[in-house]
Amino acid sequence: MRLLNNKAYTLIETIIALSILAIIGVPVLSMVYRNNLSVRAEQSIVAIGLLEQEACRIKVDPDECLPLKKRTVNNREWSIRASKEGTDVIRYHLYAELDQKVKAELCFLNYSGKGLSRAFK
């Protein structure tokens, strides 16, 4: 009889230990998941901001469009890749990369103004 009581006691201990582990583990895992979401959101916001800045620079001075630029934000090095197509209406495609992974991209059109002078001659 005593042997049965000991087995039941260890089974109860195991169930209690697992429930305590679950009670502690669920909030910790939830916090880790939320932290990962926060990091991804922060990276997306930084990437979009960098692309907006680069687009403004290109709109002001189209010769400013370089194929690759490096920017440092929060001690992390970002790469901004740019490509352009067209003559009168130029299509720009910008990518923001962190650790060789594309975090955001931006496409926009800009009129070069060269075709306008030919139209009025």
Phi, psi and omega per residue, in radians:
M1 nan -0.654 -3.136
R2 -1.141 -0.643 3.130
L3 -1.094 -0.711 3.093
L4 -1.115 -0.696 3.125
N5 -1.128 -0.683 3.125
N6 -1.149 -0.710 3.114
K7 -1.143 -0.734 3.122
A8 -1.134 -0.659 3.133
Y9 -1.143 -0.771 3.125
T10 -1.176 -0.575 3.074
L11 -1.148 -0.741 3.092
I12 -1.120 -0.733 3.096
E13 -1.044 -0.762 -3.139
T14 -1.103 -0.759 3.127
I15 -1.112 -0.747 3.117
I16 -1.118 -0.757 3.137
A17 -1.096 -0.745 3.117
L18 -1.148 -0.675 3.121
S19 -1.188 -0.670 3.074
I20 -1.123 -0.740 3.109
L21 -1.077 -0.713 3.111
A22 -1.164 -0.712 3.137
I23 -1.105 -0.654 3.132
I24 -1.417 -0.658 -3.033
G25 -1.236 -0.653 -3.090
V26 -1.084 -0.850 3.109
P27 -1.125 -0.613 3.132
V28 -1.146 -0.806 3.112
L29 -1.116 -0.656 3.093
S30 -1.101 -0.725 3.135
M31 -1.147 -0.723 3.110
V32 -1.100 -0.739 3.125
Y33 -1.094 -0.793 3.124
R34 -1.121 -0.638 3.119
N35 -1.118 -0.736 3.103
N36 -1.094 -0.710 3.088
L37 -1.101 -0.684 3.136
S38 -1.131 -0.725 3.136
V39 -1.119 -0.776 3.125
R40 -1.121 -0.693 3.118
A41 -1.134 -0.734 3.125
E42 -1.100 -0.739 3.119
Q43 -1.127 -0.682 3.112
S44 -1.134 -0.724 3.135
I45 -1.127 -0.767 3.118
V46 -1.108 -0.776 -3.125
A47 -1.071 -0.773 3.133
I48 -1.124 -0.716 3.099
G49 -1.084 -0.746 3.114
L50 -1.108 -0.720 3.136
L51 -1.179 -0.655 3.092
E52 -1.121 -0.739 3.102
Q53 -1.075 -0.781 -3.131
E54 -1.136 -0.693 3.109
A55 -1.099 -0.703 3.101
C56 -1.123 -0.713 3.104
R57 -1.084 -0.747 -3.114
I58 -1.180 -0.683 3.136
K59 -1.138 -0.624 3.119
V60 -1.288 -0.785 -3.111
D61 -2.357 1.667 -3.088
P62 -1.059 -0.420 3.099
D63 -1.242 -0.186 -3.141
E64 -1.272 -0.214 -3.077
C65 -1.253 1.821 3.085
L66 -1.836 2.621 -3.099
P67 -1.100 -0.534 -3.100
L68 -2.573 2.283 3.060
K69 -2.287 2.633 3.095
K70 -1.991 2.364 3.078
R71 -2.309 2.503 3.094
T72 -1.975 2.147 3.112
V73 -2.303 2.225 -3.134
N74 0.927 0.736 3.127
N75 1.074 0.421 3.062
R76 -2.146 2.365 -3.093
E77 -1.584 2.128 3.114
W78 -1.809 2.536 3.021
S79 -1.918 2.370 3.079
I80 -2.065 1.941 3.107
R81 -1.696 2.452 -3.117
A82 -2.355 2.504 3.010
S83 -2.415 2.684 3.120
K84 -2.440 2.578 -3.138
E85 -2.376 2.519 3.036
G86 1.894 2.989 3.132
T87 -2.057 -1.114 -3.135
D88 -1.382 -0.916 3.057
V89 -1.822 1.979 -3.040
I90 -1.735 2.292 3.093
R91 -1.764 2.067 3.110
Y92 -1.783 2.461 3.091
H93 -2.267 2.041 -3.100
L94 -2.005 2.474 3.085
Y95 -2.223 2.399 3.003
A96 -1.872 2.178 -3.093
E97 -2.123 2.493 3.029
L98 -2.313 2.192 -3.097
D99 0.952 0.731 3.107
Q100 1.069 0.422 3.058
K101 -2.100 2.291 3.140
V102 -1.252 2.125 3.139
K103 -1.747 -0.464 3.117
A104 -2.800 2.738 3.065
E105 -2.475 2.698 -3.079
L106 -2.504 2.292 3.052
C107 -2.080 2.407 3.047
F108 -2.680 2.803 3.127
L109 -1.904 2.535 3.106
N110 -2.450 2.359 3.139
Y111 -1.536 2.241 -3.081
S112 -1.342 -0.391 3.136
G113 1.507 -0.112 -3.109
K114 -1.276 -0.638 -3.124
G115 -1.238 -0.416 -3.112
L116 -1.148 -0.712 -3.128
S117 -1.175 -0.586 3.105
R118 -1.212 -0.567 -3.084
A119 -1.222 -0.498 -3.080
F120 -1.717 0.151 3.118
K121 -1.471 nan nan
